[in-house]
Amino acid sequence: MRPLPLFAALAFAATPAAAETIVSAYTDLDEGRDCTVYERAEEGGDFANIVCNGYRGYPVMIFAGDLRESLFYGYPPEGDLPPAWESFGSFNSTGPKIEWRIARNGDIEIPFATIHRWFVSSVEDPDKQIEVLAIAKIGQVSAREGCTVGLVVASGNAKANETARRIADENARDFACGVDKRFEIAGKVPLPDFYRQER
């Protein structure tokens, strides 16, 4: 193989690597079609542990009980499940669509955060639901750490999606679960109480 001329070699060396871009992809959460119940309470109980298909092999795990849910996106820590329980204090449920924030660099795509809409019962009026966007760090195969990074009240907030994406893109990858403080954005509607309970 003939060596490159000096000017060509310098030009090649100066060519920057493909710049990272961040894009969104969406998946549906359909417990009746794309999910498997792997543990359920005996008769009279109401808890269920479910694993669902997410984005390109990344699972979504749902831990449900007492009319509340806790979700984990991506590959969970090895050992006993579920990981830390994260949920609102009021009765709640999650929406049917998940937004995945994905770092794209050439042909490589790595989802690093999800944005998922929750419906949370109001403490003052149980018949009223407050919509909240939850931003979560995704557990990777090599680093199985995932948790809620931020919460943005969507009810009455026209910029909720934009705010949630900014929190995800700027903070999710370096967020230390159980150590760093969550980003919490309310507005005209207060943010319902949310808690993390370590196993």
C-alpha positions in Angstrom: 0.0 0.0 0.0 1.5 3.3 -1.1 1.7 6.0 1.6 -0.6 9.0 1.4 1.0 12.3 0.2 1.8 14.5 3.1 -0.9 17.1 2.4 -3.5 14.3 2.0 -2.4 12.7 5.3 -2.7 16.0 7.1 -6.2 16.6 5.6 -7.3 13.2 6.7 -6.0 13.6 10.2 -7.8 17.0 10.5 -11.2 15.5 9.5 -13.3 15.7 12.6 -15.2 12.6 13.9 -18.9 12.5 13.2 -20.6 15.0 15.5 -23.1 13.6 18.0 -26.7 14.4 17.5 -29.6 13.7 19.9 -32.8 12.4 18.4 -36.1 11.0 19.7 -37.8 7.7 19.0 -41.1 6.6 20.4 -42.4 3.2 21.5 -45.8 2.0 22.7 -46.3 0.4 26.1 -49.0 -2.2 25.5 -49.2 -4.6 28.5 -51.6 -6.8 26.5 -49.3 -7.3 23.6 -45.6 -6.5 24.2 -45.3 -7.5 27.9 -44.8 -10.5 30.0 -45.9 -10.9 33.6 -43.2 -12.8 35.5 -44.5 -12.4 39.0 -48.0 -11.8 40.3 -49.6 -11.7 43.7 -51.6 -14.7 44.8 -55.4 -14.4 44.9 -56.4 -11.4 46.9 -53.2 -9.4 46.2 -52.7 -6.7 43.7 -49.0 -6.5 42.8 -47.5 -7.6 39.5 -44.0 -7.4 38.1 -44.0 -7.0 34.3 -41.3 -6.7 31.6 -42.1 -5.1 28.3 -40.4 -4.4 25.0 -38.8 -1.0 24.8 -36.5 0.5 22.2 -34.4 -2.0 20.2 -34.0 -4.6 22.9 -33.9 -2.2 25.8 -36.6 -3.5 28.3 -39.1 -1.6 30.3 -39.9 -3.0 33.7 -43.1 -2.2 35.5 -43.5 -2.9 39.2 -47.2 -2.3 40.1 -48.9 -2.5 43.5 -51.5 -0.6 45.5 -52.7 1.3 42.4 -49.2 2.8 42.0 -46.4 2.0 39.6 -42.6 2.1 39.6 -40.8 1.8 36.3 -37.2 1.0 35.3 -36.0 1.6 31.8 -33.1 -0.5 30.3 -31.0 -3.1 31.9 -31.6 -3.4 35.7 -28.9 -4.1 38.3 -28.0 -7.7 38.7 -29.5 -9.4 41.7 -32.9 -9.1 43.3 -35.7 -7.2 41.6 -37.2 -4.7 41.7 -34.5 -2.1 42.1 -35.3 1.0 44.1 -39.0 1.8 44.2 -39.7 5.2 42.6 -43.3 6.5 42.5 -45.7 9.2 43.5 -47.4 9.0 46.8 -50.9 9.3 45.2 -52.5 6.7 43.1 -51.0 6.8 39.6 -50.5 5.2 36.3 -48.2 5.7 33.2 -49.2 6.6 29.7 -49.0 4.3 26.6 -46.2 6.0 24.8 -42.5 6.5 25.8 -40.1 9.0 24.3 -36.5 7.7 24.1 -33.7 10.3 23.8 -30.9 8.8 21.7 -27.3 9.9 21.2 -26.4 9.2 17.6 -22.8 9.2 16.4 -22.5 7.9 12.9 -24.0 4.4 12.8 -24.0 4.1 16.6 -27.1 4.9 18.6 -27.4 4.7 22.3 -30.6 5.6 24.1 -29.7 7.4 27.4 -33.0 8.8 28.7 -36.7 8.3 28.6 -39.5 10.8 28.9 -42.8 9.2 30.1 -46.1 10.8 30.9 -47.7 9.9 34.3 -51.2 10.4 35.5 -51.3 11.2 39.2 -54.4 11.5 41.4 -54.7 14.9 43.1 -54.6 14.9 46.9 -57.3 17.6 47.0 -59.6 16.0 44.4 -59.1 12.3 43.8 -61.2 12.5 40.7 -58.7 15.0 39.2 -55.5 13.8 37.6 -52.3 15.7 37.3 -50.1 15.0 34.3 -46.3 14.8 35.0 -43.5 14.1 32.6 -40.9 11.9 34.3 -37.3 11.9 32.9 -35.3 8.7 33.6 -31.8 7.6 33.1 -31.6 4.3 31.2 -29.7 1.3 32.5 -27.0 0.2 30.1 -25.5 -3.2 29.7 -22.2 -2.0 30.9 -23.5 0.3 33.7 -26.8 -0.9 35.0 -27.8 2.2 36.8 -31.2 3.8 36.1 -33.5 6.2 38.0 -35.7 9.2 37.8 -33.7 12.3 36.9 -36.4 14.9 36.7 -40.1 15.6 37.0 -42.0 18.3 35.0 -45.6 19.1 35.6 -47.3 18.9 32.2 -50.8 20.1 33.3 -51.1 23.8 32.4 -47.5 23.9 31.1 -47.2 24.3 27.3 -43.4 24.0 27.4 -43.3 20.8 29.4 -42.0 18.6 26.6 -39.3 21.1 25.7 -38.2 21.4 29.4 -38.1 17.6 29.8 -35.9 17.1 26.8 -33.5 19.7 28.0 -33.2 18.1 31.4 -32.7 14.7 29.8 -30.1 15.8 27.3 -28.1 17.9 29.7 -28.2 15.7 32.8 -29.3 12.1 32.4 -26.0 10.5 31.4 -24.0 11.9 34.3 -26.7 11.7 36.9 -25.7 9.6 40.0 -28.8 7.7 41.2 -29.5 7.9 44.9 -27.0 10.7 45.2 -27.8 13.6 42.9 -31.0 15.7 43.5 -33.8 15.3 41.0 -34.8 18.3 38.9 -38.4 19.2 39.8 -40.3 21.7 37.7 -43.8 22.7 38.7 -46.0 25.7 37.7 -49.6 26.7 38.2 -50.2 23.1 39.2 -48.1 21.8 42.2 -45.9 18.8 41.7 -47.3 15.7 43.5 -45.1 14.1 46.1 -42.6 11.7 44.7 -40.3 9.4 46.6 -37.5 6.9 46.1 -37.3 3.9 48.4 -34.1 1.9 48.3 -34.4 -1.9 48.7 
